[in-house]
Amino acid sequence: MMKPVFILLAVTCMMQSAFTQFEPNYDESKVPQFEVPDLLTTFNGEKITKAEQWEDKRRPELLRFFEEEVYGRVPGNLDAFSFKLLEQDDSAVNGKARRKQVAITLEKNKRSLNFNLLLYLPKGSPSAPVFLGYNFHGNHTVTHDPKVLITDAWNENNEALEISNNKATEASRGKRTNRWAIEKMIDAGFGLATIYYGEVDPDKNDFTDGLHALFYKEGQERPETNEWGSIAAWAFGLRCAMDYLENDGDISKVVIFGHSRLGKAALWAGATDNRFAGVISNDSGCGGAALSKRQFGETVGRINHSFPHWFADAFEQYNGKEEQLPADQHQLLALIAPRPLYVASAVEDQWADPKGEFLAAYYASTIYGLYGKAGITTDELPAVDRPIQNTLAYHIRSGGHDVMDYDWEQYISWAKKLFN
Ligand code: GCU
């Protein structure tokens, strides 16, 4: 029998070889030559020239591709959906906003899942547009507000946020206020709706918990090859939040926002549900806004290796074979057209490939053009901190992988022009 130390060595070597195989490239001169898959030619070669043809032919086949081979298909519908107002208060955010906390319950196959929506709404207007976005560690981390409930779902440990034993406590309250410019939103007439993503699907390579488990047939333990990974599950959760929000008379429009892996989820939610009035992708990178075929920074092989639960298993066929992808992420962005879309990068976030995010927005602009909407008209990356704000917007800000006040100031000013 092999000794445990040899097994450990063998496993470590295998893991290292997978990582060296998918070593990131940060050298622009080593980006492979590739053809950008055409938005206006169907998979069987038909040319598209009008928005109606895009909607009837090209959009559905691209949507199907992303569903079957990238994020994965949702295997069916819920049996029941319900919600309950847990509490509300009129004096939140320095007296400028109302707070509501709503529990949403999803039921399928006699199993159920609950998640809590935290809402801040500006006072003084009968109904307001809101930004809807997941947070990484619990609703109580986005604000110092002592009334915000602490999640008891599994939480990734984080020393800076004082989260240990995979449980959030009072110690992490307000620790992520830097990423959520709530008062700026309220002052501009916008509300915020946020959910802890771990309540919808815990972010670990384990398919026994979260949303997936609700949908299993007798004896099933993980999704089928073309079925959903966690990104599609988080996107599903956003659509369920929308089922509530569209019936809350205090809300006029919903713009979804997401940072990084949650930006990938926001884009997929926006592509699959046109009730979202707009989409904001903050540093979403590989499998989000960045073109996969550039193979710059994180690659398909690398992301599938590090996060095997994020995508459908079918996506693994493109590990190290980006040239074989029949579609790329600009086509995901185009699925959101003609609704407003903001793609944002950070100059030090090379892992997410800012240029690949920009180019995807640039190429997607073709479809915005079909609808007479303005997108990005040049393929030259704009200067740092010089946003281009059309229906399709883009900025690259100084600094690293994060959500900063600068980002929110841009999103708010852009959204004010489009939604207020
Ligand atoms: C990792 C991962 C990225 C992801 C990021 C995040 O860096 O490789 O794809 O976007 O985590 O979610 O913060």
Boltz pocket constraint, residues with backbone or C-beta under 6 A from the ligand:
constraints:
  - pocket:
      binder: B
      contacts: [[A, 259], [A, 260], [A, 261], [A, 262], [A, 283], [A, 284], [A, 285], [A, 286], [A, 298], [A, 303], [A, 306], [A, 351]]
      max_distance: 6.0
